Amino acid sequence: MSSNNAAVVEIAQTASQFTSSIVLQAENKYIDVKSILGLFTTLVSSQSYELHVHGPDADEAKAAMKEVFAKHGLNVNVVSE
């Protein structure tokens, strides 16, 4: 479980560097990735995630988020809208 804690903290910290809104969709729940608490309850319960990124630095945010999810072995699909 400790590796998951590291993932949650790093994901939230990475997301917080961007002004874009970064929302994680896990099944039918939507979580603000900048919220450590929201991530804690979600990353454990679901295996498949979609990431919705909107804002002025969305491209950079998407790249950074993909990297940090991959680093922790989490499978995420970044949705292009």
All heavy atoms as a GROMACS GRO file, in nm:
protein
  609
    1MET      N    1   0.083  -0.121   0.000
    1MET     CA    2   0.000   0.000   0.000
    1MET      C    3   0.086   0.126   0.000
    1MET      O    4   0.045   0.231  -0.047
    1MET     CB    5  -0.091  -0.005   0.123
    1MET     CG    6  -0.203   0.096   0.125
    1MET     SD    7  -0.330   0.076   0.001
    1MET     CE    8  -0.439   0.205   0.055
    2SER      N    9   0.208   0.116   0.050
    2SER     CA   10   0.293   0.235   0.060
    2SER      C   11   0.328   0.293  -0.077
    2SER      O   12   0.339   0.414  -0.092
    2SER     CB   13   0.420   0.202   0.136
    2SER     OG   14   0.489   0.097   0.073
    3SER      N   15   0.344   0.207  -0.175
    3SER     CA   16   0.375   0.257  -0.309
    3SER      C   17   0.257   0.338  -0.363
    3SER      O   18   0.274   0.435  -0.436
    3SER     CB   19   0.404   0.140  -0.404
    3SER     OG   20   0.289   0.060  -0.416
    4ASN      N   21   0.137   0.298  -0.324
    4ASN     CA   22   0.018   0.372  -0.366
    4ASN      C   23   0.016   0.512  -0.304
    4ASN      O   24  -0.022   0.608  -0.369
    4ASN     CB   25  -0.108   0.294  -0.329
    4ASN     CG   26  -0.226   0.337  -0.413
    4ASN    OD1   27  -0.219   0.337  -0.534
    4ASN    ND2   28  -0.334   0.374  -0.348
    5ASN      N   29   0.058   0.520  -0.178
    5ASN     CA   30   0.066   0.652  -0.113
    5ASN      C   31   0.159   0.743  -0.191
    5ASN      O   32   0.128   0.860  -0.215
    5ASN     CB   33   0.121   0.637   0.030
    5ASN     CG   34   0.024   0.566   0.121
    5ASN    OD1   35  -0.082   0.523   0.078
    5ASN    ND2   36   0.061   0.551   0.246
    6ALA      N   37   0.273   0.691  -0.231
    6ALA     CA   38   0.371   0.769  -0.307
    6ALA      C   39   0.310   0.814  -0.439
    6ALA      O   40   0.327   0.928  -0.481
    6ALA     CB   41   0.497   0.686  -0.332
    7ALA      N   42   0.237   0.723  -0.504
    7ALA     CA   43   0.173   0.756  -0.631
    7ALA      C   44   0.072   0.869  -0.613
    7ALA      O   45   0.071   0.965  -0.689
    7ALA     CB   46   0.103   0.631  -0.688
    8VAL      N   47  -0.012   0.857  -0.510
    8VAL     CA   48  -0.115   0.958  -0.484
    8VAL      C   49  -0.053   1.096  -0.463
    8VAL      O   50  -0.094   1.194  -0.525
    8VAL     CB   51  -0.200   0.918  -0.361
    8VAL    CG1   52  -0.280   1.036  -0.309
    8VAL    CG2   53  -0.292   0.801  -0.396
    9VAL      N   54   0.049   1.102  -0.378
    9VAL     CA   55   0.112   1.229  -0.347
    9VAL      C   56   0.178   1.288  -0.472
    9VAL      O   57   0.162   1.406  -0.503
    9VAL     CB   58   0.216   1.212  -0.233
    9VAL    CG1   59   0.299   1.338  -0.217
    9VAL    CG2   60   0.144   1.179  -0.103
   10GLU      N   61   0.249   1.204  -0.546
   10GLU     CA   62   0.320   1.255  -0.664
   10GLU      C   63   0.223   1.299  -0.774
   10GLU      O   64   0.245   1.400  -0.841
   10GLU     CB   65   0.416   1.149  -0.717
   10GLU     CG   66   0.515   1.211  -0.813
   10GLU     CD   67   0.629   1.116  -0.852
   10GLU    OE1   68   0.648   1.012  -0.786
   10GLU    OE2   69   0.698   1.148  -0.950
   11ILE      N   70   0.115   1.224  -0.792
   11ILE     CA   71   0.014   1.261  -0.892
   11ILE      C   72  -0.049   1.396  -0.856
   11ILE      O   73  -0.061   1.485  -0.940
   11ILE     CB   74  -0.093   1.150  -0.904
   11ILE    CG1   75  -0.033   1.028  -0.975
   11ILE    CG2   76  -0.216   1.201  -0.980
   11ILE    CD1   77  -0.118   0.903  -0.964
   12ALA      N   78  -0.085   1.413  -0.730
   12ALA     CA   79  -0.147   1.538  -0.686
   12ALA      C   80  -0.049   1.656  -0.700
   12ALA      O   81  -0.087   1.764  -0.745
   12ALA     CB   82  -0.196   1.527  -0.542
   13GLN      N   83   0.076   1.632  -0.662
   13GLN     CA   84   0.176   1.739  -0.672
   13GLN      C   85   0.201   1.778  -0.817
   13GLN      O   86   0.216   1.895  -0.849
   13GLN     CB   87   0.308   1.695  -0.606
   13GLN     CG   88   0.301   1.698  -0.454
   13GLN     CD   89   0.429   1.646  -0.390
   13GLN    OE1   90   0.507   1.573  -0.452
   13GLN    NE2   91   0.451   1.681  -0.265
   14THR      N   92   0.207   1.678  -0.904
   14THR     CA   93   0.228   1.705  -1.046
   14THR      C   94   0.112   1.785  -1.103
   14THR      O   95   0.130   1.885  -1.172
   14THR     CB   96   0.244   1.572  -1.124
   14THR    OG1   97   0.352   1.498  -1.066
   14THR    CG2   98   0.275   1.598  -1.271
   15ALA      N   99  -0.009   1.743  -1.071
   15ALA     CA  100  -0.129   1.811  -1.121
   15ALA      C  101  -0.134   1.956  -1.074
   15ALA      O  102  -0.177   2.045  -1.147
   15ALA     CB  103  -0.254   1.737  -1.076
   16SER      N  104  -0.088   1.979  -0.952
   16SER     CA  105  -0.096   2.112  -0.892
   16SER      C  106  -0.003   2.214  -0.958
   16SER      O  107  -0.017   2.333  -0.937
   16SER     CB  108  -0.066   2.104  -0.742
   16SER     OG  109  -0.165   2.026  -0.679
   17GLN      N  110   0.090   2.166  -1.038
   17GLN     CA  111   0.182   2.257  -1.107
   17GLN      C  112   0.114   2.324  -1.227
   17GLN      O  113   0.168   2.417  -1.286
   17GLN     CB  114   0.304   2.180  -1.157
   17GLN     CG  115   0.391   2.125  -1.046
   17GLN     CD  116   0.490   2.021  -1.098
   17GLN    OE1  117   0.513   2.010  -1.217
   17GLN    NE2  118   0.548   1.946  -1.007
   18PHE      N  119  -0.004   2.275  -1.265
   18PHE     CA  120  -0.072   2.327  -1.384
   18PHE      C  121  -0.197   2.404  -1.348
   18PHE      O  122  -0.262   2.374  -1.248
   18PHE     CB  123  -0.106   2.211  -1.479
   18PHE     CG  124   0.016   2.136  -1.523
   18PHE    CD1  125   0.054   2.018  -1.461
   18PHE    CD2  126   0.096   2.183  -1.627
   18PHE    CE1  127   0.169   1.949  -1.501
   18PHE    CE2  128   0.210   2.116  -1.667
   18PHE     CZ  129   0.246   1.998  -1.604
   19THR      N  130  -0.231   2.502  -1.432
   19THR     CA  131  -0.354   2.577  -1.408
   19THR      C  132  -0.474   2.503  -1.466
   19THR      O  133  -0.586   2.526  -1.427
   19THR     CB  134  -0.347   2.718  -1.470
   19THR    OG1  135  -0.309   2.706  -1.606
   19THR    CG2  136  -0.246   2.804  -1.397
   20SER      N  137  -0.448   2.413  -1.561
   20SER     CA  138  -0.557   2.337  -1.623
   20SER      C  139  -0.635   2.258  -1.519
   20SER      O  140  -0.579   2.216  -1.418
   20SER     CB  141  -0.502   2.239  -1.727
   20SER     OG  142  -0.451   2.308  -1.837
   21SER      N  143  -0.762   2.238  -1.548
   21SER     CA  144  -0.842   2.148  -1.467
   21SER      C  145  -0.808   2.005  -1.509
   21SER      O  146  -0.807   1.973  -1.627
   21SER     CB  147  -0.990   2.179  -1.490
   21SER     OG  148  -1.063   2.060  -1.510
   22ILE      N  149  -0.774   1.920  -1.412
   22ILE     CA  150  -0.736   1.782  -1.440
   22ILE      C  151  -0.828   1.692  -1.358
   22ILE      O  152  -0.823   1.691  -1.236
   22ILE     CB  153  -0.589   1.755  -1.406
   22ILE    CG1  154  -0.498   1.856  -1.478
   22ILE    CG2  155  -0.550   1.612  -1.442
   22ILE    CD1  156  -0.351   1.848  -1.439
   23VAL      N  157  -0.913   1.620  -1.428
   23VAL     CA  158  -1.013   1.538  -1.361
   23VAL      C  159  -0.994   1.392  -1.401
   23VAL      O  160  -0.981   1.359  -1.518
   23VAL     CB  161  -1.156   1.585  -1.399
   23VAL    CG1  162  -1.261   1.493  -1.336
   23VAL    CG2  163  -1.177   1.728  -1.353
   24LEU      N  164  -0.995   1.306  -1.300
   24LEU     CA  165  -0.980   1.164  -1.322
   24LEU      C  166  -1.116   1.099  -1.316
   24LEU      O  167  -1.192   1.119  -1.221
   24LEU     CB  168  -0.891   1.104  -1.212
   24LEU     CG  169  -0.851   0.958  -1.228
   24LEU    CD1  170  -0.755   0.941  -1.344
   24LEU    CD2  171  -0.785   0.908  -1.100
   25GLN      N  172  -1.150   1.023  -1.422
   25GLN     CA  173  -1.275   0.949  -1.421
   25GLN      C  174  -1.244   0.803  -1.396
   25GLN      O  175  -1.167   0.741  -1.468
   25GLN     CB  176  -1.347   0.964  -1.555
   25GLN     CG  177  -1.480   0.890  -1.556
   25GLN     CD  178  -1.548   0.896  -1.692
   25GLN    OE1  179  -1.502   0.962  -1.784
   25GLN    NE2  180  -1.659   0.825  -1.705
   26ALA      N  181  -1.299   0.750  -1.289
   26ALA     CA  182  -1.283   0.609  -1.255
   26ALA      C  183  -1.422   0.550  -1.246
   26ALA      O  184  -1.498   0.585  -1.156
   26ALA     CB  185  -1.210   0.595  -1.123
   27GLU      N  186  -1.456   0.465  -1.341
   27GLU     CA  187  -1.592   0.414  -1.352
   27GLU      C  188  -1.687   0.532  -1.360
   27GLU      O  189  -1.677   0.611  -1.452
   27GLU     CB  190  -1.623   0.318  -1.236
   27GLU     CG  191  -1.558   0.182  -1.258
   27GLU     CD  192  -1.500   0.123  -1.129
   27GLU    OE1  193  -1.542   0.165  -1.020
   27GLU    OE2  194  -1.415   0.036  -1.139
   28ASN      N  195  -1.775   0.552  -1.262
   28ASN     CA  196  -1.870   0.665  -1.275
   28ASN      C  197  -1.841   0.779  -1.179
   28ASN      O  198  -1.926   0.860  -1.149
   28ASN     CB  199  -2.014   0.615  -1.255
   28ASN     CG  200  -2.029   0.544  -1.122
   28ASN    OD1  201  -1.931   0.522  -1.054
   28ASN    ND2  202  -2.150   0.508  -1.085
   29LYS      N  203  -1.718   0.781  -1.127
   29LYS     CA  204  -1.680   0.888  -1.035
   29LYS      C  205  -1.583   0.983  -1.102
   29LYS      O  206  -1.500   0.942  -1.182
   29LYS     CB  207  -1.612   0.829  -0.910
   29LYS     CG  208  -1.706   0.754  -0.819
   29LYS     CD  209  -1.642   0.732  -0.682
   29LYS     CE  210  -1.519   0.645  -0.690
   29LYS     NZ  211  -1.464   0.615  -0.557
   30TYR      N  212  -1.596   1.111  -1.069
   30TYR     CA  213  -1.504   1.212  -1.120
   30TYR      C  214  -1.429   1.274  -1.003
   30TYR      O  215  -1.492   1.321  -0.909
   30TYR     CB  216  -1.580   1.321  -1.196
   30TYR     CG  217  -1.638   1.271  -1.326
   30TYR    CD1  218  -1.761   1.208  -1.328
   30TYR    CD2  219  -1.568   1.285  -1.445
   30TYR    CE1  220  -1.815   1.161  -1.447
   30TYR    CE2  221  -1.620   1.239  -1.565
   30TYR     CZ  222  -1.743   1.176  -1.565
   30TYR     OH  223  -1.795   1.129  -1.683
   31ILE      N  224  -1.297   1.273  -1.010
   31ILE     CA  225  -1.216   1.321  -0.898
   31ILE      C  226  -1.119   1.428  -0.947
   31ILE      O  227  -1.052   1.411  -1.049
   31ILE     CB  228  -1.135   1.203  -0.836
   31ILE    CG1  229  -1.228   1.114  -0.755
   31ILE    CG2  230  -1.025   1.253  -0.744
   31ILE    CD1  231  -1.289   1.004  -0.833
   32ASP      N  232  -1.111   1.537  -0.873
   32ASP     CA  233  -1.012   1.639  -0.901
   32ASP      C  234  -0.875   1.581  -0.863
   32ASP      O  235  -0.852   1.547  -0.747
   32ASP     CB  236  -1.042   1.764  -0.817
   32ASP     CG  237  -0.943   1.877  -0.842
   32ASP    OD1  238  -0.839   1.853  -0.908
   32ASP    OD2  239  -0.969   1.989  -0.795
   33VAL      N  240  -0.786   1.571  -0.961
   33VAL     CA  241  -0.657   1.506  -0.938
   33VAL      C  242  -0.570   1.587  -0.840
   33VAL      O  243  -0.476   1.534  -0.783
   33VAL     CB  244  -0.584   1.485  -1.073
   33VAL    CG1  245  -0.449   1.421  -1.055
   33VAL    CG2  246  -0.670   1.396  -1.162
   34LYS      N  247  -0.604   1.712  -0.819
   34LYS     CA  248  -0.528   1.793  -0.724
   34LYS      C  249  -0.568   1.764  -0.580
   34LYS      O  250  -0.507   1.813  -0.486
   34LYS     CB  251  -0.545   1.943  -0.757
   34LYS     CG  252  -0.490   1.975  -0.895
   34LYS     CD  253  -0.518   2.118  -0.939
   34LYS     CE  254  -0.478   2.136  -1.086
   34LYS     NZ  255  -0.500   2.271  -1.136
   35SER      N  256  -0.671   1.684  -0.562
   35SER     CA  257  -0.718   1.647  -0.428
   35SER      C  258  -0.661   1.513  -0.385
   35SER      O  259  -0.698   1.408  -0.436
   35SER     CB  260  -0.871   1.640  -0.427
   35SER     OG  261  -0.916   1.555  -0.323
   36ILE      N  262  -0.570   1.518  -0.289
   36ILE     CA  263  -0.505   1.395  -0.241
   36ILE      C  264  -0.609   1.299  -0.183
   36ILE      O  265  -0.605   1.179  -0.207
   36ILE     CB  266  -0.395   1.429  -0.138
   36ILE    CG1  267  -0.275   1.490  -0.212
   36ILE    CG2  268  -0.354   1.305  -0.060
   36ILE    CD1  269  -0.156   1.522  -0.125
   37LEU      N  270  -0.705   1.353  -0.110
   37LEU     CA  271  -0.807   1.269  -0.047
   37LEU      C  272  -0.890   1.195  -0.153
   37LEU      O  273  -0.915   1.075  -0.143
   37LEU     CB  274  -0.898   1.354   0.041
   37LEU     CG  275  -0.984   1.277   0.141
   37LEU    CD1  276  -0.897   1.198   0.238
   37LEU    CD2  277  -1.074   1.371   0.218
   38GLY      N  278  -0.932   1.268  -0.254
   38GLY     CA  279  -1.009   1.207  -0.362
   38GLY      C  280  -0.933   1.094  -0.430
   38GLY      O  281  -0.987   0.989  -0.460
   39LEU      N  282  -0.804   1.117  -0.452
   39LEU     CA  283  -0.721   1.016  -0.516
   39LEU      C  284  -0.708   0.892  -0.429
   39LEU      O  285  -0.712   0.779  -0.479
   39LEU     CB  286  -0.581   1.071  -0.544
   39LEU     CG  287  -0.566   1.164  -0.664
   39LEU    CD1  288  -0.424   1.219  -0.668
   39LEU    CD2  289  -0.597   1.091  -0.793
   40PHE      N  290  -0.690   0.911  -0.300
   40PHE     CA  291  -0.672   0.798  -0.209
   40PHE      C  292  -0.787   0.699  -0.221
   40PHE      O  293  -0.768   0.579  -0.228
   40PHE     CB  294  -0.663   0.845  -0.063
   40PHE     CG  295  -0.523   0.854  -0.013
   40PHE    CD1  296  -0.474   0.972   0.039
   40PHE    CD2  297  -0.439   0.744  -0.018
   40PHE    CE1  298  -0.344   0.981   0.086
   40PHE    CE2  299  -0.309   0.751   0.028
   40PHE     CZ  300  -0.261   0.871   0.080
   41THR      N  301  -0.910   0.753  -0.223
   41THR     CA  302  -1.026   0.664  -0.223
   41THR      C  303  -1.047   0.602  -0.360
   41THR      O  304  -1.110   0.498  -0.372
   41THR     CB  305  -1.152   0.742  -0.182
   41THR    OG1  306  -1.165   0.856  -0.267
   41THR    CG2  307  -1.142   0.788  -0.038
   42THR      N  308  -0.992   0.663  -0.465
   42THR     CA  309  -1.020   0.617  -0.600
   42THR      C  310  -0.914   0.523  -0.655
   42THR      O  311  -0.945   0.422  -0.717
   42THR     CB  312  -1.030   0.738  -0.695
   42THR    OG1  313  -1.124   0.828  -0.638
   42THR    CG2  314  -1.079   0.694  -0.831
   43LEU      N  315  -0.788   0.556  -0.632
   43LEU     CA  316  -0.680   0.477  -0.693
   43LEU      C  317  -0.679   0.333  -0.644
   43LEU      O  318  -0.633   0.244  -0.713
   43LEU     CB  319  -0.544   0.540  -0.666
   43LEU     CG  320  -0.508   0.661  -0.753
   43LEU    CD1  321  -0.370   0.712  -0.718
   43LEU    CD2  322  -0.514   0.628  -0.901
   44VAL      N  323  -0.731   0.309  -0.524
   44VAL     CA  324  -0.732   0.172  -0.472
   44VAL      C  325  -0.847   0.091  -0.531
   44VAL      O  326  -0.835  -0.028  -0.555
   44VAL     CB  327  -0.743   0.170  -0.318
   44VAL    CG1  328  -0.605   0.174  -0.258
   44VAL    CG2  329  -0.827   0.283  -0.266
   45SER      N  330  -0.960   0.158  -0.557
   45SER     CA  331  -1.081   0.082  -0.588
   45SER      C  332  -1.100   0.053  -0.736
   45SER      O  333  -1.182  -0.027  -0.773
   45SER     CB  334  -1.204   0.160  -0.538
   45SER     OG  335  -1.211   0.282  -0.609
   46SER      N  336  -1.023   0.117  -0.822
   46SER     CA  337  -1.047   0.102  -0.964
   46SER      C  338  -0.917   0.073  -1.038
   46SER      O  339  -0.809   0.112  -0.995
   46SER     CB  340  -1.111   0.229  -1.018
   46SER     OG  341  -1.135   0.216  -1.155
   47GLN      N  342  -0.928   0.005  -1.152
   47GLN     CA  343  -0.809  -0.030  -1.229
   47GLN      C  344  -0.795   0.053  -1.355
   47GLN      O  345  -0.688   0.069  -1.408
   47GLN     CB  346  -0.815  -0.178  -1.269
   47GLN     CG  347  -0.829  -0.273  -1.151
   47GLN     CD  348  -0.723  -0.249  -1.045
   47GLN    OE1  349  -0.604  -0.242  -1.074
   47GLN    NE2  350  -0.765  -0.236  -0.920
   48SER      N  351  -0.906   0.104  -1.403
   48SER     CA  352  -0.904   0.171  -1.532
   48SER      C  353  -0.947   0.316  -1.515
   48SER      O  354  -1.049   0.344  -1.455
   48SER     CB  355  -0.998   0.097  -1.626
   48SER     OG  356  -1.042   0.183  -1.728
   49TYR      N  357  -0.865   0.407  -1.567
   49TYR     CA  358  -0.890   0.549  -1.544
   49TYR      C  359  -0.891   0.627  -1.674
   49TYR      O  360  -0.820   0.594  -1.767
   49TYR     CB  361  -0.780   0.609  -1.455
   49TYR     CG  362  -0.752   0.529  -1.332
   49TYR    CD1  363  -0.641   0.446  -1.326
   49TYR    CD2  364  -0.837   0.535  -1.222
   49TYR    CE1  365  -0.615   0.371  -1.211
   49TYR    CE2  366  -0.812   0.462  -1.108
   49TYR     CZ  367  -0.700   0.380  -1.103
   49TYR     OH  368  -0.675   0.305  -0.992
   50GLU      N  369  -0.972   0.732  -1.675
   50GLU     CA  370  -0.967   0.827  -1.785
   50GLU      C  371  -0.932   0.962  -1.726
   50GLU      O  372  -0.981   1.000  -1.620
   50GLU     CB  373  -1.102   0.835  -1.856
   50GLU     CG  374  -1.128   0.717  -1.946
   50GLU     CD  375  -1.249   0.738  -2.036
   50GLU    OE1  376  -1.324   0.837  -2.015
   50GLU    OE2  377  -1.268   0.657  -2.126
   51LEU      N  378  -0.849   1.035  -1.797
   51LEU     CA  379  -0.806   1.166  -1.750
   51LEU      C  380  -0.859   1.273  -1.845
   51LEU      O  381  -0.838   1.265  -1.966
   51LEU     CB  382  -0.654   1.170  -1.746
   51LEU     CG  383  -0.588   1.265  -1.648
   51LEU    CD1  384  -0.628   1.233  -1.504
   51LEU    CD2  385  -0.437   1.258  -1.660
   52HIS      N  386  -0.929   1.370  -1.790
   52HIS     CA  387  -0.984   1.481  -1.868
   52HIS      C  388  -0.907   1.607  -1.829
   52HIS      O  389  -0.909   1.645  -1.712
   52HIS     CB  390  -1.133   1.499  -1.839
   52HIS     CG  391  -1.214   1.376  -1.867
   52HIS    ND1  392  -1.280   1.358  -1.986
   52HIS    CD2  393  -1.236   1.265  -1.793
   52HIS    CE1  394  -1.343   1.239  -1.983
   52HIS    NE2  395  -1.316   1.182  -1.867
   53VAL      N  396  -0.841   1.670  -1.926
   53VAL     CA  397  -0.761   1.788  -1.897
   53VAL      C  398  -0.810   1.904  -1.982
   53VAL      O  399  -0.822   1.893  -2.104
   53VAL     CB  400  -0.611   1.761  -1.927
   53VAL    CG1  401  -0.526   1.880  -1.887
   53VAL    CG2  402  -0.563   1.635  -1.854
   54HIS      N  403  -0.841   2.015  -1.917
   54HIS     CA  404  -0.887   2.135  -1.988
   54HIS      C  405  -0.815   2.256  -1.935
   54HIS      O  406  -0.810   2.276  -1.815
   54HIS     CB  407  -1.037   2.157  -1.966
   54HIS     CG  408  -1.122   2.044  -2.013
   54HIS    ND1  409  -1.157   2.027  -2.144
   54HIS    CD2  410  -1.176   1.940  -1.945
   54HIS    CE1  411  -1.231   1.917  -2.154
   54HIS    NE2  412  -1.244   1.863  -2.035
   55GLY      N  413  -0.763   2.340  -2.025
   55GLY     CA  414  -0.701   2.464  -1.979
   55GLY      C  415  -0.587   2.508  -2.068
   55GLY      O  416  -0.553   2.441  -2.165
   56PRO      N  417  -0.527   2.621  -2.034
   56PRO     CA  418  -0.424   2.682  -2.117
   56PRO      C  419  -0.298   2.598  -2.130
   56PRO      O  420  -0.230   2.604  -2.231
   56PRO     CB  421  -0.394   2.815  -2.046
   56PRO     CG  422  -0.443   2.798  -1.907
   56PRO     CD  423  -0.558   2.702  -1.915
   57ASP      N  424  -0.267   2.519  -2.028
   57ASP     CA  425  -0.145   2.437  -2.037
   57ASP      C  426  -0.179   2.287  -2.042
   57ASP      O  427  -0.107   2.202  -1.991
   57ASP     CB  428  -0.050   2.468  -1.920
   57ASP     CG  429  -0.119   2.456  -1.784
   57ASP    OD1  430  -0.237   2.415  -1.777
   57ASP    OD2  431  -0.054   2.486  -1.682
   58ALA      N  432  -0.291   2.257  -2.107
   58ALA     CA  433  -0.341   2.119  -2.111
   58ALA      C  434  -0.241   2.020  -2.172
   58ALA      O  435  -0.226   1.909  -2.123
   58ALA     CB  436  -0.474   2.114  -2.186
   59ASP      N  437  -0.174   2.061  -2.280
   59ASP     CA  438  -0.081   1.968  -2.345
   59ASP      C  439   0.034   1.928  -2.252
   59ASP      O  440   0.067   1.810  -2.241
   59ASP     CB  441  -0.025   2.030  -2.474
   59ASP     CG  442  -0.132   2.040  -2.583
   59ASP    OD1  443  -0.235   1.969  -2.571
   59ASP    OD2  444  -0.113   2.118  -2.678
   60GLU      N  445   0.091   2.027  -2.186
   60GLU     CA  446   0.199   1.998  -2.092
   60GLU      C  447   0.147   1.914  -1.976
   60GLU      O  448   0.213   1.823  -1.929
   60GLU     CB  449   0.259   2.128  -2.036
   60GLU     CG  450   0.329   2.213  -2.141
   60GLU     CD  451   0.237   2.321  -2.199
   60GLU    OE1  452   0.116   2.296  -2.216
   60GLU    OE2  453   0.288   2.431  -2.228
   61ALA      N  454   0.028   1.948  -1.929
   61ALA     CA  455  -0.031   1.875  -1.817
   61ALA      C  456  -0.056   1.729  -1.853
   61ALA      O  457  -0.026   1.639  -1.776
   61ALA     CB  458  -0.162   1.942  -1.773
   62LYS      N  459  -0.110   1.707  -1.974
   62LYS     CA  460  -0.135   1.568  -2.019
   62LYS      C  461  -0.007   1.487  -2.022
   62LYS      O  462  -0.003   1.374  -1.974
   62LYS     CB  463  -0.198   1.568  -2.158
   62LYS     CG  464  -0.344   1.606  -2.159
   62LYS     CD  465  -0.397   1.612  -2.303
   62LYS     CE  466  -0.538   1.669  -2.306
   62LYS     NZ  467  -0.588   1.687  -2.443
   63ALA      N  468   0.098   1.546  -2.078
   63ALA     CA  469   0.226   1.475  -2.088
   63ALA      C  470   0.280   1.440  -1.950
   63ALA      O  471   0.323   1.327  -1.924
   63ALA     CB  472   0.325   1.560  -2.165
   64ALA      N  473   0.276   1.538  -1.859
   64ALA     CA  474   0.328   1.517  -1.724
   64ALA      C  475   0.246   1.412  -1.649
   64ALA      O  476   0.301   1.328  -1.578
   64ALA     CB  477   0.330   1.649  -1.648
   65MET      N  478   0.114   1.417  -1.665
   65MET     CA  479   0.028   1.323  -1.594
   65MET      C  480   0.048   1.181  -1.647
   65MET      O  481   0.054   1.086  -1.570
   65MET     CB  482  -0.119   1.364  -1.605
   65MET     CG  483  -0.152   1.498  -1.540
   65MET     SD  484  -0.084   1.523  -1.373
   65MET     CE  485  -0.165   1.394  -1.282
   66LYS      N  486   0.059   1.167  -1.779
   66LYS     CA  487   0.083   1.034  -1.837
   66LYS      C  488   0.210   0.974  -1.779
   66LYS      O  489   0.215   0.857  -1.745
   66LYS     CB  490   0.102   1.047  -1.989
   66LYS     CG  491  -0.025   1.029  -2.068
   66LYS     CD  492   0.010   1.020  -2.218
   66LYS     CE  493  -0.101   1.083  -2.301
   66LYS     NZ  494  -0.064   1.103  -2.441
   67GLU      N  495   0.312   1.060  -1.769
   67GLU     CA  496   0.442   1.015  -1.719
   67GLU      C  497   0.433   0.966  -1.575
   67GLU      O  498   0.486   0.860  -1.541
   67GLU     CB  499   0.538   1.133  -1.729
   67GLU     CG  500   0.683   1.095  -1.745
   67GLU     CD  501   0.768   1.217  -1.777
   67GLU    OE1  502   0.771   1.261  -1.894
   67GLU    OE2  503   0.829   1.270  -1.682
   68VAL      N  504   0.366   1.044  -1.490
   68VAL     CA  505   0.362   1.008  -1.348
   68VAL      C  506   0.273   0.885  -1.324
   68VAL      O  507   0.303   0.801  -1.240
   68VAL     CB  508   0.321   1.129  -1.260
   68VAL    CG1  509   0.177   1.166  -1.276
   68VAL    CG2  510   0.353   1.103  -1.114
   69PHE      N  511   0.166   0.871  -1.402
   69PHE     CA  512   0.083   0.750  -1.388
   69PHE      C  513   0.163   0.627  -1.432
   69PHE      O  514   0.162   0.525  -1.364
   69PHE     CB  515  -0.044   0.763  -1.473
   69PHE     CG  516  -0.160   0.825  -1.399
   69PHE    CD1  517  -0.176   0.963  -1.395
   69PHE    CD2  518  -0.254   0.746  -1.334
   69PHE    CE1  519  -0.283   1.021  -1.327
   69PHE    CE2  520  -0.360   0.803  -1.265
   69PHE     CZ  521  -0.374   0.941  -1.262
   70ALA      N  522   0.233   0.640  -1.544
   70ALA     CA  523   0.312   0.527  -1.596
   70ALA      C  524   0.422   0.488  -1.499
   70ALA      O  525   0.447   0.369  -1.476
   70ALA     CB  526   0.372   0.564  -1.731
   71LYS      N  527   0.484   0.588  -1.439
   71LYS     CA  528   0.592   0.564  -1.345
   71LYS      C  529   0.546   0.476  -1.230
   71LYS      O  530   0.621   0.394  -1.178
   71LYS     CB  531   0.641   0.700  -1.292
   71LYS     CG  532   0.747   0.689  -1.185
   71LYS     CD  533   0.786   0.828  -1.134
   71LYS     CE  534   0.878   0.816  -1.014
   71LYS     NZ  535   0.907   0.949  -0.958
   72HIS      N  536   0.420   0.492  -1.190
   72HIS     CA  537   0.368   0.414  -1.078
   72HIS      C  538   0.288   0.293  -1.125
   72HIS      O  539   0.213   0.232  -1.047
   72HIS     CB  540   0.284   0.504  -0.988
   72HIS     CG  541   0.367   0.606  -0.915
   72HIS    ND1  542   0.444   0.575  -0.804
   72HIS    CD2  543   0.389   0.738  -0.938
   72HIS    CE1  544   0.508   0.683  -0.763
   72HIS    NE2  545   0.477   0.782  -0.842
   73GLY      N  546   0.299   0.261  -1.253
   73GLY     CA  547   0.235   0.141  -1.306
   73GLY      C  548   0.084   0.151  -1.312
   73GLY      O  549   0.015   0.050  -1.305
   74LEU      N  550   0.031   0.273  -1.324
   74LEU     CA  551  -0.114   0.291  -1.331
   74LEU      C  552  -0.153   0.314  -1.477
   74LEU      O  553  -0.088   0.389  -1.549
   74LEU     CB  554  -0.156   0.411  -1.247
   74LEU     CG  555  -0.132   0.395  -1.096
   74LEU    CD1  556  -0.136   0.530  -1.028
   74LEU    CD2  557  -0.235   0.301  -1.035
   75ASN      N  558  -0.260   0.248  -1.515
   75ASN     CA  559  -0.305   0.254  -1.652
   75ASN      C  560  -0.405   0.368  -1.668
   75ASN      O  561  -0.511   0.365  -1.608
   75ASN     CB  562  -0.370   0.120  -1.689
   75ASN     CG  563  -0.409   0.116  -1.834
   75ASN    OD1  564  -0.355   0.189  -1.916
   75ASN    ND2  565  -0.504   0.030  -1.865
   76VAL      N  566  -0.371   0.470  -1.745
   76VAL     CA  567  -0.460   0.582  -1.762
   76VAL      C  568  -0.478   0.615  -1.910
   76VAL      O  569  -0.384   0.606  -1.988
   76VAL     CB  570  -0.412   0.708  -1.684
   76VAL    CG1  571  -0.288   0.768  -1.748
   76VAL    CG2  572  -0.521   0.811  -1.671
   77ASN      N  573  -0.600   0.648  -1.947
   77ASN     CA  574  -0.630   0.686  -2.083
   77ASN      C  575  -0.660   0.835  -2.083
   77ASN      O  576  -0.757   0.879  -2.022
   77ASN     CB  577  -0.753   0.606  -2.132
   77ASN     CG  578  -0.792   0.645  -2.272
   77ASN    OD1  579  -0.709   0.683  -2.354
   77ASN    ND2  580  -0.920   0.637  -2.301
   78VAL      N  581  -0.576   0.913  -2.149
   78VAL     CA  582  -0.598   1.057  -2.154
   78VAL      C  583  -0.696   1.087  -2.267
   78VAL      O  584  -0.668   1.058  -2.383
   78VAL     CB  585  -0.466   1.135  -2.173
   78VAL    CG1  586  -0.493   1.284  -2.183
   78VAL    CG2  587  -0.370   1.105  -2.057
   79VAL      N  588  -0.810   1.142  -2.231
   79VAL     CA  589  -0.916   1.168  -2.327
   79VAL      C  590  -0.892   1.300  -2.397
   79VAL      O  591  -0.873   1.403  -2.333
   79VAL     CB  592  -1.054   1.171  -2.255
   79VAL    CG1  593  -1.164   1.196  -2.355
   79VAL    CG2  594  -1.076   1.041  -2.180
   80SER      N  595  -0.894   1.297  -2.528
   80SER     CA  596  -0.881   1.421  -2.605
   80SER      C  597  -1.019   1.470  -2.646
   80SER      O  598  -1.095   1.396  -2.707
   80SER     CB  599  -0.797   1.396  -2.730
   80SER     OG  600  -0.672   1.347  -2.694
   81GLU      N  601  -1.052   1.591  -2.605
   81GLU     CA  602  -1.185   1.642  -2.634
   81GLU      C  603  -1.183   1.750  -2.740
   81GLU      O  604  -1.080   1.811  -2.762
   81GLU     CB  605  -1.250   1.693  -2.507
   81GLU     CG  606  -1.330   1.581  -2.445
   81GLU     CD  607  -1.308   1.566  -2.295
   81GLU    OE1  608  -1.196   1.536  -2.251
   81GLU    OE2  609  -1.407   1.581  -2.224
   0.00000   0.00000   0.00000
